[in-house]
Amino acid sequence: MSVCRQCHADKFSTFVHTGMGMSFGLATKEKSAALFGPHVQVYDSILDFYYHPFWQGDSLMIMEFRLDGADTMHKRTEHISYIIGSGQHTNSHLLQVNGYLYQAPITFYTQKQEWDMAPGMSGGFNSRFGRVIESECVTCHNGLPEQVAGSVNKYTGIPLGIDCERCHGPGSIHVARISSGIAVDTANAFDYSIVNPRGLSTELQNDLCFRCHLQGINVLHPGKEFADFKPGQHIRDYWNIFLPRFDGKNDQFLMASQADRLVQSKCFIESGKISCITCHNPHVTVKETPISLFNKPCLDCHQLPQSTCTETLEVRSLQNDNCSGCHIPKSGSIDIPHVSISDHKIQIPGREQEKEDGKFTGLVALTDPDIEPVEMARGYLRYYEGFVSESAMLDSAKAWLERSRHDDLYDATQAHLWYLQGNMQGLLQMDVKMGNKVPDSWTAYRLGEALLQEGNYSAAANRFKQAVDQLPLQLDFRFKYASALYLDGQTEDAGKEFLFITRENPGYEKAWMNLAVWYINKGDVVAAEEALQNAVALNPDYLQARLTLTDLYLRTRQRTKAGVMMQYLLRYHRDEPLVQELNMRYRSL
C-alpha cells in the first residue's frame, strides 16, 4: 500500500478509514475500540470461566479464571497479538503462539459498548484460546498472509488490514510500467497492467466482492487455496459457496451475507446490472458516504415523482426521500450478537414479516449454476460439520453422491460421508480399495481413524503418517500419528512426536498429557510432573491429566500437592470411581 500511496494518495487517505482498511491490526491501545477497567469481565456460566481483558503496559492481555468462593482456583493469562474487526461493529482478539494463530474467547461489541463471548463461543461452545484461524478466515478479514507450508494456521507474515491488491490484483507489473515511464490515459483506454473493478463485467465485479461478503459453506476444489483467487476471476474456478434456502419466511441472515441477500432482491434479479459498487465506493467509509449517493441508484430507475413508492408524500418528505433507509432496513444477524447491520435484500418494509416461518428446502450453490452432483454432496457434508448436525444433511449428501461419477473426488467424498456417519466398516473397505493412492490428507486421516478403532495400530500409524506427510504442521494429525505409534509399541518415536507438538505449540494440552505418560514409562517422574502440571494449567477440567497427576503425587509421597489435587477432584468429580480410589490412597498416606 505504501507504493500505491505514492501515486494514489487521495484514495489511500480515505481507504485506511474504511471497514476494510481497518479490518486487522496489532493489538494496541490506538487500534482497540473497547472499554477497560478493573470490573470489566465476561462470565461463561456453562463452563464456569471468567474473562478479564486488561492492559499490561502496552500489551493487551486476557485473563481466564475460575473462583471457589473468594479464592481463585484457576488462572490463565494470554497475550493478544492482533485485533480483528474495524470497530464499526466488533473487536475480536487473536493470539499468536509460535506463529500459530488462534482466537480468544471474548469480543467487544462496539455498537452496544459491551464485552461478551466471541461469536460462536457461547452456549457451551467455548473453545477458550484454541479456535484455529485458518486461511479461509484470515484471507477475508485481512490482506493475504504468508502461510507456512504444511500448516493450516501457522504464518510467518501477517498484513495489517485489507490492502490495495485484494481488489486491484498484483501490482508489480503496473508499478514497473509506471516507473519506466509507460502510462495509459485511463480516460480513453484501459490500463491492462492492473485491475480496475469498474472495468469488469457486473458478474466479475460481484465475484470480487462476493469473495468476502458471501458468507456460507466454502468448499475448495482439490489443489486450490483461498489465496489463489485474484480480482477479475470467477470464484467457481477455485471453490463453491453454498447457502441454505427456506420456504416461507426468510428474513434472518448471517453477518457477512450481504451478497446472498442482494441476489434475492427483485431489483438485482430484474436489472441484471447491479453490483456492490453500484452503491458503494470502496475507498470511502460508509459512515462518511452521503445518503444521497446510496439513493442515487434507486432514483435512476424509480424516478420521482412518477415513482411507484406507496409511502405518503408527507412521510417521504420527512425522511428526505431516503429510499435506501426504508428499503434496506437495519437488522441483527443470526451469527453475531449485539450488532445492527443493513439487510441488503432490497424489500418492501413489512413484506418479509408477513410470511410464515420457513422450513429448510436445501442448499444452493451461488457461485456455479451448473454444479456437479459430487460438489453438492461435499456442500452438504460441510454444512453438517459446520452448521446443522442433523442426519437429514447426511441423507442429502448420500443422495447427491449416488448421482456422481466414480472418480477420486467421489472416493474422498464417500470416505468423508462414512466418517461422519460412523461407518467404520465402510472406511475399512475403502482403505483396502485405495491402497497407497490416497487423494488428500483428510481422507488419510479418516482411514486412520477407522483403523485405530479397529485396533490395527500399525496400519493406522501409516495412514496418519500419510496425512502428516502432506500437512506436517497440522498438529491434530501429528497428535493422532503419535498416539497410534504409542499404541503400536513404537514408544520412542511417539515420544519424539509429542515433544515436537509441545515445542510447536506449548498450549496443546493433550500432547502434554501423553508426553507425561511417556515420561512415566521411562521413569522420569520429574519431567512427567512438569508435563502434567502444564496440561492442568491449560485446562483445569482435564480430568485424565488431574487423575494422573494425583496418582503421581501419591506414588512419590508428595502429600501436600496430592491434597490440593484431591480437593478439586472431590469438589467436581466426587462420584468418579477413580476419584474415590485416589481419595482412599490419599487418606492412608
VEXDREN-2710 file (C-alpha; in Angstrom, 1 decimal):
% VEXDREN-2710
k/r/px/py/pz
1/MET/0.0/0.0/0.0
2/SER/2.9/2.4/0.7
3/VAL/3.9/2.0/-3.0
4/CYS/0.3/2.6/-4.2
5/ARG/0.1/5.7/-2.0
6/GLN/2.9/7.5/-3.9
7/CYS/0.5/8.0/-6.9
8/HIS/-2.9/7.5/-5.3
9/ALA/-2.6/9.4/-2.0
10/ASP/-6.2/10.6/-2.2
11/LYS/-7.5/7.0/-2.4
12/PHE/-5.1/5.9/0.3
13/SER/-6.1/8.6/2.8
14/THR/-9.8/7.7/2.7
15/PHE/-9.4/3.9/2.3
16/VAL/-7.4/3.5/5.5
17/HIS/-10.5/4.7/7.4
18/THR/-12.9/2.2/5.8
19/GLY/-14.0/-1.0/7.4
20/MET/-11.7/-2.9/5.0
21/GLY/-8.7/-0.6/5.7
22/MET/-9.2/-1.0/9.5
23/SER/-10.1/-4.7/9.3
24/PHE/-7.0/-6.1/11.0
25/GLY/-4.2/-4.6/13.2
26/LEU/-1.8/-5.0/16.0
27/ALA/-3.4/-5.1/19.5
28/THR/-2.6/-1.6/20.5
29/LYS/-4.5/1.0/22.6
30/GLU/-4.9/3.0/19.4
31/LYS/-6.4/0.1/17.5
32/SER/-8.8/-1.1/20.2
33/ALA/-12.3/0.4/20.5
34/ALA/-13.0/-1.5/23.7
35/LEU/-13.7/-0.3/27.3
36/PHE/-11.4/-1.5/30.0
37/GLY/-11.3/-1.3/33.8
38/PRO/-10.9/-3.5/36.9
39/HIS/-14.5/-4.6/36.9
40/VAL/-14.8/-5.4/33.2
41/GLN/-15.3/-9.2/32.9
42/VAL/-17.3/-11.8/30.9
43/TYR/-18.7/-14.9/32.5
44/ASP/-19.2/-18.2/30.8
45/SER/-21.9/-19.7/33.0
46/ILE/-21.8/-23.1/31.3
47/LEU/-18.0/-23.7/31.6
48/ASP/-17.7/-21.6/34.7
49/PHE/-14.9/-19.4/33.5
50/TYR/-14.5/-15.6/33.9
51/TYR/-12.6/-13.5/31.4
52/HIS/-10.9/-10.2/32.2
53/PRO/-9.3/-8.0/29.5
54/PHE/-6.6/-5.6/30.6
55/TRP/-3.5/-3.7/29.5
56/GLN/-0.1/-4.7/30.9
57/GLY/1.9/-1.7/29.8
58/ASP/1.3/-1.6/26.1
59/SER/0.4/-5.3/25.9
60/LEU/-3.2/-6.4/25.7
61/MET/-3.9/-9.4/27.9
62/ILE/-6.9/-11.6/28.6
63/MET/-7.1/-13.5/31.9
64/GLU/-9.2/-16.6/32.3
65/PHE/-10.0/-17.5/35.8
66/ARG/-12.4/-19.6/38.0
67/LEU/-13.5/-18.8/41.5
68/ASP/-14.1/-21.0/44.5
69/GLY/-15.9/-18.6/46.8
70/ALA/-13.5/-15.7/47.2
71/ASP/-10.5/-17.9/46.2
72/THR/-9.1/-18.1/42.6
73/MET/-8.7/-21.8/41.8
74/HIS/-7.6/-21.4/38.2
75/LYS/-5.9/-18.6/36.3
76/ARG/-4.5/-18.5/32.8
77/THR/-3.4/-15.3/31.0
78/GLU/-2.7/-15.0/27.3
79/HIS/-1.1/-12.2/25.4
80/ILE/-3.2/-10.8/22.5
81/SER/-1.3/-10.1/19.3
82/TYR/-3.9/-8.8/16.9
83/ILE/-7.3/-7.2/16.9
84/ILE/-9.6/-8.3/14.0
85/GLY/-12.5/-6.0/13.1
86/SER/-12.7/-2.3/12.2
87/GLY/-14.5/-1.4/15.4
88/GLN/-17.6/-0.3/13.5
89/HIS/-19.3/-3.5/14.8
90/THR/-16.8/-5.5/16.8
91/ASN/-13.2/-6.0/18.0
92/SER/-12.3/-9.7/18.3
93/HIS/-8.9/-10.8/19.5
94/LEU/-6.3/-13.2/18.2
95/LEU/-3.2/-14.7/19.9
96/GLN/-0.2/-16.0/18.1
97/VAL/1.7/-18.9/19.6
98/ASN/5.0/-19.6/17.8
99/GLY/3.3/-18.4/14.6
100/TYR/0.1/-20.4/15.1
101/LEU/-3.0/-18.1/15.1
102/TYR/-5.9/-18.7/17.4
103/GLN/-9.0/-16.7/18.5
104/ALA/-9.5/-15.6/22.1
105/PRO/-12.9/-16.3/23.6
106/ILE/-14.3/-12.8/24.2
107/THR/-15.2/-9.9/21.8
108/PHE/-16.0/-6.2/22.3
109/TYR/-19.3/-5.2/20.6
110/THR/-18.9/-1.6/19.8
111/GLN/-22.5/-0.7/18.9
112/LYS/-23.6/-1.9/22.4
113/GLN/-20.3/-0.9/24.0
114/GLU/-20.1/-4.2/25.9
115/TRP/-17.9/-7.2/26.2
116/ASP/-19.4/-10.7/25.7
117/MET/-18.4/-14.1/24.5
118/ALA/-17.0/-14.2/20.9
119/PRO/-19.4/-15.2/18.1
120/GLY/-19.9/-19.0/18.2
121/MET/-18.4/-19.4/21.6
122/SER/-21.4/-19.1/23.9
123/GLY/-23.9/-21.8/24.8
124/GLY/-21.3/-24.4/25.7
125/PHE/-19.2/-24.0/22.5
126/ASN/-16.4/-22.0/24.2
127/SER/-13.1/-23.2/22.7
128/ARG/-11.3/-20.9/25.0
129/PHE/-8.0/-19.9/23.4
130/GLY/-8.0/-22.8/20.9
131/ARG/-10.1/-21.7/17.9
132/VAL/-7.9/-22.2/14.9
133/ILE/-7.7/-19.3/12.5
134/GLU/-7.2/-20.9/9.1
135/SER/-6.7/-19.2/5.7
136/GLU/-10.4/-19.2/4.9
137/CYS/-11.0/-16.8/7.8
138/VAL/-7.9/-14.7/7.7
139/THR/-7.9/-14.1/3.9
140/CYS/-11.3/-12.4/4.2
141/HIS/-10.5/-10.2/7.2
142/ASN/-7.1/-9.2/6.0
143/GLY/-4.5/-9.0/3.3
144/LEU/-3.0/-12.3/2.2
145/PRO/-0.8/-13.7/4.9
146/GLU/2.4/-15.7/4.4
147/GLN/1.3/-19.2/5.5
148/VAL/4.0/-21.7/6.5
149/ALA/3.9/-24.6/4.0
150/GLY/2.3/-27.8/5.5
151/SER/0.3/-25.9/8.1
152/VAL/-3.3/-24.7/8.4
153/ASN/-2.8/-21.8/10.8
154/LYS/0.9/-21.0/11.1
155/TYR/2.1/-17.8/9.5
156/THR/5.4/-16.0/9.1
157/GLY/4.0/-12.7/7.9
158/ILE/0.5/-11.2/8.5
159/PRO/-0.5/-7.9/6.9
160/LEU/-2.3/-5.3/8.8
161/GLY/-5.6/-4.7/7.0
162/ILE/-7.0/-5.4/3.6
163/ASP/-4.8/-3.8/1.1
164/CYS/-5.0/-2.4/-2.5
165/GLU/-4.1/-5.7/-4.1
166/ARG/-7.1/-7.5/-2.7
167/CYS/-9.3/-5.6/-5.1
168/HIS/-6.9/-4.5/-7.8
169/GLY/-4.8/-7.6/-8.1
170/PRO/-1.0/-8.0/-8.0
171/GLY/0.6/-4.6/-8.7
172/SER/4.2/-5.3/-9.5
173/ILE/3.8/-5.2/-13.3
174/HIS/1.7/-2.0/-13.0
175/VAL/4.4/-0.3/-10.8
176/ALA/7.2/-1.4/-13.1
177/ARG/5.4/0.1/-16.2
178/ILE/4.7/3.4/-14.5
179/SER/8.3/3.5/-13.1
180/SER/9.7/3.1/-16.6
181/GLY/7.5/5.9/-17.9
182/ILE/4.9/3.8/-19.6
183/ALA/1.5/5.3/-18.7
184/VAL/-2.0/4.9/-20.1
185/ASP/-4.6/7.7/-20.4
186/THR/-7.3/5.9/-18.5
187/ALA/-9.9/8.4/-19.6
188/ASN/-9.6/6.9/-23.1
189/ALA/-8.2/3.4/-22.7
190/PHE/-7.9/0.5/-20.2
191/ASP/-4.7/0.0/-18.3
192/TYR/-4.3/-3.8/-18.5
193/SER/-1.4/-3.9/-16.1
194/ILE/-3.8/-3.5/-13.1
195/VAL/-7.4/-4.5/-12.4
196/ASN/-9.9/-1.6/-12.2
197/PRO/-13.0/-3.3/-10.9
198/ARG/-15.2/-0.8/-12.7
199/GLY/-13.9/-2.2/-16.0
200/LEU/-15.0/-5.7/-15.1
201/SER/-18.3/-7.2/-16.1
202/THR/-21.1/-7.0/-13.5
203/GLU/-20.6/-10.7/-12.8
204/LEU/-16.9/-10.4/-12.2
205/GLN/-17.4/-7.2/-10.1
206/ASN/-19.7/-9.2/-7.9
207/ASP/-17.4/-12.2/-7.7
208/LEU/-14.7/-9.8/-6.4
209/CYS/-17.0/-8.6/-3.6
210/PHE/-18.7/-11.9/-3.0
211/ARG/-15.2/-13.3/-2.2
212/CYS/-15.7/-12.0/1.3
213/HIS/-19.3/-10.8/1.5
214/LEU/-20.9/-14.1/0.6
215/GLN/-20.7/-15.9/3.9
216/GLY/-21.7/-19.6/3.5
217/ILE/-20.2/-23.0/3.2
218/ASN/-17.0/-22.8/1.3
219/VAL/-15.8/-26.0/-0.4
220/LEU/-12.4/-25.7/-2.1
221/HIS/-11.6/-27.6/-5.2
222/PRO/-8.8/-30.2/-4.9
223/GLY/-5.4/-28.5/-5.1
224/LYS/-6.8/-25.0/-4.7
225/GLU/-6.3/-22.5/-1.9
226/PHE/-8.3/-19.4/-0.8
227/ALA/-5.4/-17.2/-1.5
228/ASP/-5.3/-18.3/-5.2
229/PHE/-8.3/-16.2/-6.2
230/LYS/-7.4/-12.9/-7.9
231/PRO/-9.6/-9.9/-8.9
232/GLY/-11.1/-10.5/-12.4
233/GLN/-11.5/-14.3/-11.8
234/HIS/-14.5/-16.4/-11.1
235/ILE/-14.8/-17.8/-7.6
236/ARG/-16.2/-21.1/-9.0
237/ASP/-12.8/-21.8/-10.5
238/TYR/-11.4/-22.2/-7.0
239/TRP/-14.2/-23.2/-4.7
240/ASN/-18.0/-23.2/-4.4
241/ILE/-20.1/-21.3/-1.9
242/PHE/-23.3/-23.0/-0.6
243/LEU/-26.2/-21.3/1.1
244/PRO/-29.3/-22.8/2.8
245/ARG/-32.7/-21.9/1.4
246/PHE/-36.1/-22.0/3.2
247/ASP/-39.7/-21.8/2.1
248/GLY/-41.8/-19.1/3.6
249/LYS/-40.2/-16.6/5.9
250/ASN/-36.6/-15.6/5.0
251/ASP/-35.7/-12.5/7.0
252/GLN/-32.8/-13.9/9.0
253/PHE/-29.3/-13.8/7.7
254/LEU/-25.6/-14.1/8.5
255/MET/-23.4/-11.1/9.2
256/ALA/-21.3/-11.3/6.1
257/SER/-24.1/-12.4/3.8
258/GLN/-24.7/-9.1/2.1
259/ALA/-24.3/-10.8/-1.3
260/ASP/-26.7/-13.6/-0.6
261/ARG/-29.4/-11.1/0.4
262/LEU/-28.7/-8.8/-2.6
263/VAL/-29.1/-11.6/-5.2
264/GLN/-32.6/-12.4/-3.7
265/SER/-33.7/-8.8/-4.4
266/LYS/-36.2/-8.1/-7.2
267/CYS/-34.1/-5.1/-8.2
268/PHE/-31.0/-7.3/-8.7
269/ILE/-32.8/-10.1/-10.5
270/GLU/-34.7/-7.9/-13.0
271/SER/-32.0/-5.3/-13.7
272/GLY/-29.1/-7.7/-14.3
273/LYS/-26.7/-4.8/-13.8
274/ILE/-26.5/-4.2/-10.1
275/SER/-23.1/-4.8/-8.4
276/CYS/-21.8/-3.8/-5.0
277/ILE/-20.1/-0.8/-6.4
278/THR/-23.3/0.4/-7.8
279/CYS/-24.0/1.8/-4.3
280/HIS/-20.6/1.6/-2.6
281/ASN/-17.4/3.5/-3.1
282/PRO/-14.9/1.0/-1.6
283/HIS/-12.4/3.8/-1.0
284/VAL/-14.7/5.8/1.3
285/THR/-16.1/4.6/4.6
286/VAL/-19.9/4.1/4.8
287/LYS/-20.0/6.4/7.8
288/GLU/-18.8/9.3/5.6
289/THR/-20.8/8.5/2.4
290/PRO/-23.7/10.9/1.9
291/ILE/-27.1/9.2/1.9
292/SER/-27.8/10.8/-1.5
293/LEU/-25.2/8.6/-3.1
294/PHE/-26.9/5.5/-1.7
295/ASN/-30.2/6.7/-3.0
296/LYS/-29.0/7.7/-6.5
297/PRO/-29.1/4.2/-8.0
298/CYS/-32.7/3.9/-6.7
299/LEU/-33.7/7.2/-8.2
300/ASP/-32.1/6.3/-11.5
301/CYS/-34.7/3.6/-12.0
302/HIS/-37.5/4.9/-9.8
303/GLN/-37.7/8.5/-10.8
304/LEU/-39.7/10.9/-8.8
305/PRO/-42.5/11.9/-8.8
306/GLN/-43.6/9.1/-11.1
307/SER/-42.1/6.5/-8.6
308/THR/-44.2/3.5/-7.7
309/CYS/-43.4/4.2/-4.0
310/THR/-46.5/3.7/-1.9
311/GLU/-45.4/5.8/1.1
312/THR/-47.2/9.1/1.6
313/LEU/-45.5/12.3/0.3
314/GLU/-45.6/13.7/3.9
315/VAL/-43.6/10.8/5.3
316/ARG/-41.2/10.8/2.3
317/SER/-40.7/14.5/2.8
318/LEU/-39.9/14.0/6.5
319/GLN/-37.3/11.3/5.6
320/ASN/-35.9/13.3/2.6
321/ASP/-36.9/10.6/0.2
322/ASN/-34.4/8.2/1.8
323/CYS/-35.1/5.1/-0.4
324/SER/-32.2/3.1/1.0
325/GLY/-33.0/3.8/4.6
326/CYS/-36.5/2.4/4.0
327/HIS/-35.9/-0.5/1.6
328/ILE/-32.6/-1.6/3.1
329/PRO/-33.5/-1.8/6.7
330/LYS/-31.2/-2.3/9.7
331/SER/-31.4/-5.7/11.4
332/GLY/-29.5/-8.1/13.6
333/SER/-27.7/-11.1/12.3
334/ILE/-28.1/-14.7/13.4
335/ASP/-24.4/-15.4/13.9
336/ILE/-23.1/-12.2/15.5
337/PRO/-24.8/-10.9/18.6
338/HIS/-25.2/-7.3/19.7
339/VAL/-24.9/-5.8/16.1
340/SER/-27.2/-4.0/13.8
341/ILE/-26.4/-4.1/10.1
342/SER/-28.1/-3.3/6.8
343/ASP/-30.1/-6.1/5.3
344/HIS/-29.1/-6.0/1.6
345/LYS/-32.2/-7.7/0.4
346/ILE/-34.0/-4.7/-1.2
347/GLN/-37.5/-5.1/0.0
348/ILE/-40.9/-3.5/0.7
349/PRO/-41.0/-2.9/4.5
350/GLY/-43.0/-5.5/6.4
351/ARG/-43.4/-7.9/3.5
352/GLU/-40.9/-10.4/4.9
353/GLN/-42.6/-10.4/8.3
354/GLU/-45.9/-11.3/6.7
355/LYS/-44.6/-14.7/5.7
356/GLU/-44.8/-17.8/7.9
357/ASP/-41.7/-19.4/9.3
358/GLY/-40.0/-21.4/6.7
359/LYS/-38.6/-24.9/6.6
360/PHE/-35.2/-25.8/5.2
361/THR/-35.6/-26.8/1.5
362/GLY/-31.9/-27.4/0.6
363/LEU/-28.6/-25.9/-0.3
364/VAL/-27.9/-23.8/-3.4
365/ALA/-24.5/-23.1/-4.9
366/LEU/-24.5/-19.4/-5.6
367/THR/-21.1/-19.5/-7.3
368/ASP/-21.9/-22.1/-10.0
369/PRO/-25.3/-22.6/-11.8
370/ASP/-24.1/-25.9/-13.3
371/ILE/-22.8/-27.5/-10.1
372/GLU/-21.8/-31.2/-10.3
373/PRO/-23.6/-33.7/-8.0
374/VAL/-20.4/-34.6/-6.1
375/GLU/-19.9/-30.9/-5.3
376/MET/-23.4/-30.7/-3.9
377/ALA/-22.6/-33.8/-1.7
378/ARG/-19.5/-32.1/-0.5
379/GLY/-21.5/-29.0/0.3
380/TYR/-24.0/-30.9/2.5
381/LEU/-21.1/-32.6/4.3
382/ARG/-19.5/-29.3/5.2
383/TYR/-22.9/-27.8/6.2
384/TYR/-23.4/-30.8/8.5
385/GLU/-20.0/-30.2/10.1
386/GLY/-20.2/-26.5/10.5
387/PHE/-23.8/-25.6/10.9
388/VAL/-26.6/-28.2/11.2
389/SER/-25.6/-31.6/12.5
390/GLU/-28.8/-33.4/11.5
391/SER/-28.9/-36.8/9.8
392/ALA/-31.0/-35.3/7.1
393/MET/-28.0/-33.4/5.8
394/LEU/-26.0/-36.7/5.5
395/ASP/-29.0/-38.3/3.8
396/SER/-29.0/-35.5/1.2
397/ALA/-25.2/-35.8/0.8
398/LYS/-25.7/-39.6/0.1
399/ALA/-28.4/-38.9/-2.4
400/TRP/-26.3/-36.4/-4.4
401/LEU/-23.2/-38.7/-4.2
402/GLU/-25.2/-41.6/-5.7
403/ARG/-25.7/-39.4/-8.8
404/SER/-22.0/-38.7/-9.1
405/ARG/-19.2/-40.0/-11.2
406/HIS/-16.8/-42.6/-9.7
407/ASP/-13.6/-40.7/-9.6
408/ASP/-11.0/-39.7/-7.0
409/LEU/-13.3/-36.9/-5.7
410/TYR/-16.1/-39.5/-5.4
411/ASP/-14.0/-41.8/-3.2
412/ALA/-12.8/-39.0/-1.0
413/THR/-16.4/-37.7/-0.6
414/GLN/-17.6/-41.2/0.1
415/ALA/-15.0/-41.6/2.8
416/HIS/-16.0/-38.2/4.3
417/LEU/-19.7/-39.3/4.4
418/TRP/-18.9/-42.7/6.0
419/TYR/-16.7/-41.0/8.6
420/LEU/-19.5/-38.6/9.6
421/GLN/-22.0/-41.5/9.7
422/GLY/-19.7/-43.5/11.9
423/ASN/-19.5/-46.2/9.2
424/MET/-16.1/-47.6/10.1
425/GLN/-16.6/-50.8/8.2
426/GLY/-17.1/-48.8/5.0
427/LEU/-13.9/-46.9/5.7
428/LEU/-12.0/-50.1/6.2
429/GLN/-13.2/-51.3/2.8
430/MET/-12.2/-48.0/1.3
431/ASP/-8.8/-48.4/3.0
432/VAL/-8.2/-51.7/1.1
433/LYS/-9.5/-50.2/-2.2
434/MET/-7.3/-47.1/-2.0
435/GLY/-4.0/-48.8/-1.1
436/ASN/-1.2/-46.2/-1.2
437/LYS/-3.2/-43.9/-3.5
438/VAL/-4.9/-41.6/-1.0
439/PRO/-6.2/-38.4/-2.7
440/ASP/-5.7/-36.0/0.2
441/SER/-4.6/-35.6/3.8
442/TRP/-8.1/-35.6/5.3
443/THR/-9.0/-38.9/3.6
444/ALA/-5.8/-40.5/5.0
445/TYR/-6.8/-39.2/8.5
446/ARG/-10.3/-40.6/8.3
447/LEU/-9.0/-44.0/7.2
448/GLY/-6.5/-43.9/10.0
449/GLU/-9.3/-43.3/12.5
450/ALA/-11.2/-46.4/11.3
451/LEU/-8.0/-48.5/11.6
452/LEU/-7.4/-47.1/15.0
453/GLN/-10.8/-48.1/16.2
454/GLU/-10.3/-51.5/14.7
455/GLY/-7.2/-51.9/16.8
456/ASN/-4.9/-52.1/13.8
457/TYR/-2.4/-49.6/15.2
458/SER/0.4/-50.2/12.8
459/ALA/-1.8/-49.6/9.7
460/ALA/-3.4/-46.6/11.5
461/ALA/0.0/-45.1/12.1
462/ASN/0.8/-45.5/8.4
463/ARG/-2.4/-43.7/7.4
464/PHE/-1.8/-40.9/9.9
465/LYS/1.8/-40.6/8.6
466/GLN/0.4/-40.1/5.1
467/ALA/-1.7/-37.2/6.5
468/VAL/1.3/-35.8/8.3
469/ASP/3.5/-36.0/5.2
470/GLN/1.1/-33.8/3.4
471/LEU/0.5/-31.4/6.3
472/PRO/3.4/-31.8/8.7
473/LEU/2.3/-28.8/10.8
474/GLN/-1.3/-29.8/11.2
475/LEU/-0.9/-30.7/14.8
476/ASP/-4.1/-32.7/15.2
477/PHE/-2.9/-35.0/12.5
478/ARG/0.5/-35.2/14.2
479/PHE/-1.1/-36.0/17.6
480/LYS/-3.1/-38.9/16.1
481/TYR/0.0/-40.2/14.4
482/ALA/2.0/-40.1/17.7
483/SER/-0.9/-41.8/19.6
484/ALA/-1.1/-44.6/17.0
485/LEU/2.7/-45.1/17.2
486/TYR/2.5/-45.4/21.0
487/LEU/-0.3/-47.9/20.9
488/ASP/1.7/-49.9/18.3
489/GLY/4.6/-50.1/20.7
490/GLN/6.8/-47.6/18.9
491/THR/7.0/-45.5/22.1
492/GLU/10.3/-43.8/21.4
493/ASP/9.1/-42.4/18.1
494/ALA/5.8/-41.5/19.7
495/GLY/7.6/-39.5/22.4
496/LYS/9.5/-37.5/19.9
497/GLU/6.3/-36.6/18.1
498/PHE/4.6/-35.5/21.4
499/LEU/7.7/-33.4/22.2
500/PHE/7.6/-31.8/18.7
501/ILE/3.9/-30.8/19.2
502/THR/4.6/-29.2/22.6
503/ARG/7.5/-27.3/21.2
504/GLU/5.5/-26.1/18.2
505/ASN/2.5/-25.1/20.4
506/PRO/3.0/-25.1/24.2
507/GLY/-0.8/-24.7/24.5
508/TYR/-1.5/-28.2/23.1
509/GLU/-2.8/-29.8/26.4
510/LYS/-3.4/-33.3/25.1
511/ALA/0.2/-33.6/23.9
512/TRP/1.4/-32.7/27.4
513/MET/-0.8/-35.4/28.8
514/ASN/0.5/-38.1/26.5
515/LEU/4.1/-36.9/26.9
516/ALA/3.7/-37.3/30.6
517/VAL/2.7/-40.9/30.2
518/TRP/5.8/-41.4/28.0
519/TYR/8.0/-39.9/30.7
520/ILE/6.4/-42.0/33.4
521/ASN/7.1/-45.2/31.5
522/LYS/10.7/-44.0/31.1
523/GLY/10.9/-43.5/34.9
524/ASP/11.4/-39.7/34.6
525/VAL/8.8/-38.6/37.2
526/VAL/10.2/-35.0/37.4
527/ALA/9.6/-34.4/33.7
528/ALA/6.2/-36.2/33.9
529/GLU/5.1/-34.0/36.8
530/GLU/6.0/-30.8/34.8
531/ALA/4.2/-32.0/31.7
532/LEU/1.0/-32.9/33.7
533/GLN/1.2/-29.5/35.5
534/ASN/1.3/-27.8/32.1
535/ALA/-1.8/-29.8/31.0
536/VAL/-3.8/-28.9/34.1
537/ALA/-2.7/-25.2/34.0
538/LEU/-4.0/-25.0/30.4
539/ASN/-7.3/-26.8/31.2
540/PRO/-8.4/-27.2/34.8
541/ASP/-11.1/-29.6/33.7
542/TYR/-8.8/-32.0/32.0
543/LEU/-9.8/-35.0/34.2
544/GLN/-7.4/-37.5/32.9
545/ALA/-4.5/-35.2/33.5
546/ARG/-5.7/-34.4/37.0
547/LEU/-6.1/-38.1/37.9
548/THR/-2.7/-39.0/36.5
549/LEU/-1.0/-36.1/38.3
550/THR/-2.7/-37.0/41.6
551/ASP/-1.6/-40.6/41.2
552/LEU/1.9/-39.4/40.6
553/TYR/1.9/-37.3/43.7
554/LEU/0.7/-40.2/45.8
555/ARG/3.2/-42.6/44.4
556/THR/6.0/-40.1/45.1
557/ARG/4.5/-39.4/48.5
558/GLN/4.0/-35.7/47.9
559/ARG/1.0/-35.5/50.2
560/THR/0.6/-31.7/50.2
561/LYS/0.4/-31.5/46.5
562/ALA/-1.9/-34.5/46.4
563/GLY/-4.2/-32.9/48.9
564/VAL/-4.6/-29.8/46.6
565/MET/-5.5/-32.0/43.7
566/MET/-7.9/-34.2/45.8
567/GLN/-9.7/-31.1/47.0
568/TYR/-10.5/-30.2/43.3
569/LEU/-11.4/-33.7/42.3
570/LEU/-13.8/-34.2/45.3
571/ARG/-15.5/-30.9/44.5
572/TYR/-16.1/-31.5/40.8
573/HIS/-15.8/-35.3/40.3
574/ARG/-16.7/-36.9/43.6
575/ASP/-18.7/-39.7/42.1
576/GLU/-15.9/-40.9/39.7
577/PRO/-14.7/-44.4/40.9
578/LEU/-11.1/-43.4/40.3
579/VAL/-11.5/-40.3/42.4
580/GLN/-12.8/-42.4/45.3
581/GLU/-9.9/-44.8/44.9
582/LEU/-7.4/-42.0/44.9
583/ASN/-9.0/-40.4/47.9
584/MET/-8.7/-43.7/49.9
585/ARG/-5.0/-43.8/49.0
586/TYR/-4.5/-40.2/50.0
587/ARG/-6.2/-40.6/53.3
588/SER/-4.0/-43.6/54.1
589/LEU/-0.8/-41.8/53.1
END
